[in-house]
């Protein structure tokens, strides 16, 4: 296969067959574009010319350019995924990257807020929301739900009205690899979401038209339009993901202009809130996900239950939060124990 076709065809495979999100496919494309530029510089014009030495040279150049170990590890994984696909598709006789190795990424403990810090942050948002400002009310609902359900930012931004059941205190989210799961949330998040729905302008219009109404258990259901324009009840919980509607009017959280809120806007919101919170490390929405998982384990939650909540495919990924809890225990011990 000519290299100029590799990027487009492999991207299509990732999205159509693997079900990867747009963000994940974009990350793959970025790495592969750099790899294909390197291959072109080396005189390779066909996918069969992508061999182990070329891939090692590509990683070496990245290493000498000062790329982080985590970036090199990601590039190595991207290359292995590409060459495996090429071999399975018959474009290359062998899997060139089967023996490719990259340095293990440095594993840093995630940023975790204390319970007191989370309480202070939420109290500040609640005070702003009490003024009646619709965006402040929305921001409180966003942060409450991120913390309550340990959602990824893309999962939160992708929520539709029908995905939230206020009666059962659950939300149906679409995670990595188009895997759907149901996550719980608490009464504070429920109240914050309900308050947001009261001021959500498109929601008001739909409610007037009978589009949004309380389900039997008090949950939110959203009317959908059939193939002939007739309205029907929301897609049942077991319906395929393709049955979801993604138009702005169906989104749970909206931006200032009335369209579905984007991940960048949520990141900006959370990063701004965490600027004033003491502590180092990343200051985006993922910090709230880390915080929720750690607080659950601190409170005695089962590790596998936390794995299910987070949507982790591997228990090993979830286990990093046990390390976080251990580190916090050590810090408390060092400060409090007279023989520490």
N, C-alpha and C positions, 0 to 999 in steps of 0.2 A: 504494500500500500504506500502511495506517495505521501510524504510527510505533511504536505499541505492539506491532506484529507484526514489525517490522524486526529487532529484536535477536534474537528467538528463531529466526526463519527464517534469518538470516544466520549465526548460530552453528551451526545444523544443517548449512548448506552447508559451512562451514569444516571441521567434523569428519567429515561423511559423504562429501562429494565431494572436498575438498582433502586429507583425511587428516591434518589438523593435530592435534598433541598437545593433551591437556587443558590443559596449561600455556599453550600458544600461544593457544588459543581463549579462555582466561580473560583473557589480556592484551588481545585484541581486544574482548572484551565490556566490559572496564573503560573503554577509550577510547570505545567506541560509546555506552555508558551516559551518559558525560559529554557527548558530542556531542548525543544525543537530549534531554538536559536543556536544553542550550543552545538547541536548535531549539524546544523547547516554550516556553521563555522568550521566544523571538522570535515566537511565535504560529504556528509551523509544526506542522501535524498530519498531513501526508501526505508520503510519501517524495519526491513530485514537487516539493515545496517546498524540498528540500535543494539549494540552488544554490551557485554558486561564491562569491558574496558571503557567504552564511551560513557556509560553511566557512572562509573567510578571517577572518571575525569570530570564529569559534571558536578558531582558532589565535592570533589577536591577543590574545584574552582570556588564553589560556594564557601567552603571552609576557609580558604585563604582570603576570601573577601570579608571574613568576619561574621558570617551568619551564625546565629545561635544554634546550639545543639538540637533544640526542639525543632527549628526550621529544617535542619538537615535531616532529622528523623522523619519529618513530614514529607520532605521531598523523596526520601528513600521509599516510603510507603506509596507515594503517588507513582513512582517509577515501577514498583512491583505490581501495582494494580494495572497499569498500562500494559506491561509486557505479558502479564497473565492473560489479559483480554486478547492481545494480539495473537498469542499462541493458541488459545481456544478457538479463535475465529479463523485460524488457518493462515494468517498473514505472515507469521514467522514460524520456522520449523521447531524452535525451542523457546522456552521462557528465559529470556536473557537476564532478568533480574532475580532469578530464583535464589542465587547465592549472594545477592547484594546486601551489604551490611552498612549501617550508619551508626554513629555514636548515639548512645542512649541519651535521651533528653534529661536535663536536670529537672528533678521533680521538686517544685516549690510548694510549700503548704499554702492553700488558698487563704484569702483574706476572710476573716470571720468577725462579725460584730458581736459584742456582748449583748446580753438580754437588756441591760440597762440602756445601751446605746440604741438598740432597736426601739425600745419604748420611747426614748426621747425623740427619735426621728419620726415615729408615727404620731406622737403627740403634737409635734410641730405641724405635720401635714393635716391633722385633724383640726387644729386651730385655724389654719388657712381655709380649709373646706367649710368651716362654720360661718365664713363670711358670705357664702352663697355663690362664690365664683365657680362656674361650671368646670373650668380647667383644673382648679384646685380640688374640686370634688373628684374629678376623674383621676388626678394624680394620686390621691389617697387610695382609691380603689385599685389602681395599678400596683402600688407598692404593697398594699395589704395582700393582694392575690399572689404577687411574686414571692412574698415571704411565706404566706400560708401554704402554698402548694409547691414551692421550690421549682417554679417553672423556668425553662429557658426563655430568653427574651423573644425568640422567634415563635415559640409556642404561645406566649401571651398575645403577641401581635396578631397571630393567626386565629384567635378565638372568634367565633361567630356567636350571635345572640342565642341561638338554639343549643350551643355547646354547654351552657351554664344552667344548672338546675339548683335554684335557690332553696327549694324544698328539701332536697336530699343533700344539699351542701357539697355538690360535686361539679367538676368541670371535665369535659371530654377534650383532650388535647391531641394534636398531631405532632409526634416527636420525630427524632432522627430516623431516616430510612422509611418515612411514611408510616411509622408504627403508631397506632392509636392506643391511648390508655385513658383511664378515668382516674382523676386525682381528687382528694377531698380538700375542703377548706373549712375554716371556722366561722363562727358567728360574726366576729368583727369584719372579716372580709365580705361576708354576706351583706351586712348592713352598708358597707362602703359601696358595694356594687349596686345595691338597690337605690342608694342615694344618687349614684351616677345615672342610673336609668331614668330617674325623675327629671334630670336636666339635659339628657342627651337629645338634642333637637330632632335628628332624624327618627329617633326612637319615639318621640312624642307624636310625630306625624304618622308613623306606622301604627301606634297604639290607637290613634283616633280612627284610623281606617280599619281597625280590627286585626292588624298584622301581628301585634305582640300581645300576648295575654298570659295569664297565669295558668300553668298546667294543673293537673289534678293534685300534684304534690307541692304546688306553689312555685315550680320551676319556670324558667323562661322558655317559651316556645316561639318559634318564628315561622310565619307562613311562607311557603315557597310556591313558586309558580310552575305549573305543569307544562307539558309540551303544547297544550292548546290554550294557555293563558289562564286557566282556572287555578284558584288558590287551593292549597291543600295543607295539611298539618306538616309539622317539621319532619325531617328525615329521621326515622327511628334510629336508636342507638346502634343497632347492628348493621346499619346500612353501610355500603362501601364508601371509602373516602372520596371517590369520584363524585358522589352525590352531593357533596358540600357545595354551597354557593360562595363565591368569593367577592361579590360586588361590595362596594363601600357601604351600602345600606344594611348589609347583614353583619357588619363588624361590631364586636362588642365595644371595643375602644376606638374612638375617633380622634384624629388630629384636629388642630385649630381650624382647618379649612373644611372639615366635615368628611374627609376620606379616612379610610382605615389607617390607624396609626402605624408608623414604621418603626423598625427596630432601632434605627439611629435616634429617633426622638425619645424612645424609652431609655436608651443608653444615656443620652444627654440629661434627661430628667434625674436618673439615679446617680449619675456621676456628680451632678451639681449638689445633690443632697448629701453625698458622702464626703464632699470636700471639707466640710466642717467637722466631720467625725474623726477623732484621733485614731491613728493606726496606719500602717503602710500596706502596700499591695494594690492590686487593681481595684478601681472604684466604679465598676459598671454593674449591671443587673446580675451578673453571675455571682457577685459578692453576696447578694441576698439569697441566691440558691445555695451557696456554700453555707451561709449562716443558718438557713432553715434546716439543712441536713445535719449540721453539727448540733444544733439545739435539740433536734429530735433524738439523736444518739445520746446526748447528755441527759435527756429526760428518760432514757431507758427503752427507746424504741428498738425493735429488732432490726438487725443489719439488712436482712433480706426484705423487710417491709420498706425500709428506706430505699433500697435498690429499686423496688417496684415503683415507689413514688417518683423517683428521679428518672425512671425510664432507662436505666443503665443495662446494657446487654450483659456486662460482666460484673460479677461481684467484686472483682479486684479493683475496678474503677471506684466503687463505692467505699472501699476500705480506706481510702485516703482520709476520710472523715473520722475514722477511728484514730488515726495519727494526730489529727487536729485536736481531738478531745484529749488525747494523751499529753500533747504539748501544753494545752491549757491547764491540765491537772498539774504538770510539772511546775508551771509558772506560779500557780496558786500555792503549791507546796513550798516552793522556794521563798515566797513572800511570807507565808504564815507559820511554817514549822520551825520551832526554835533550834532544831538540830539539822536543818537543811544545809 
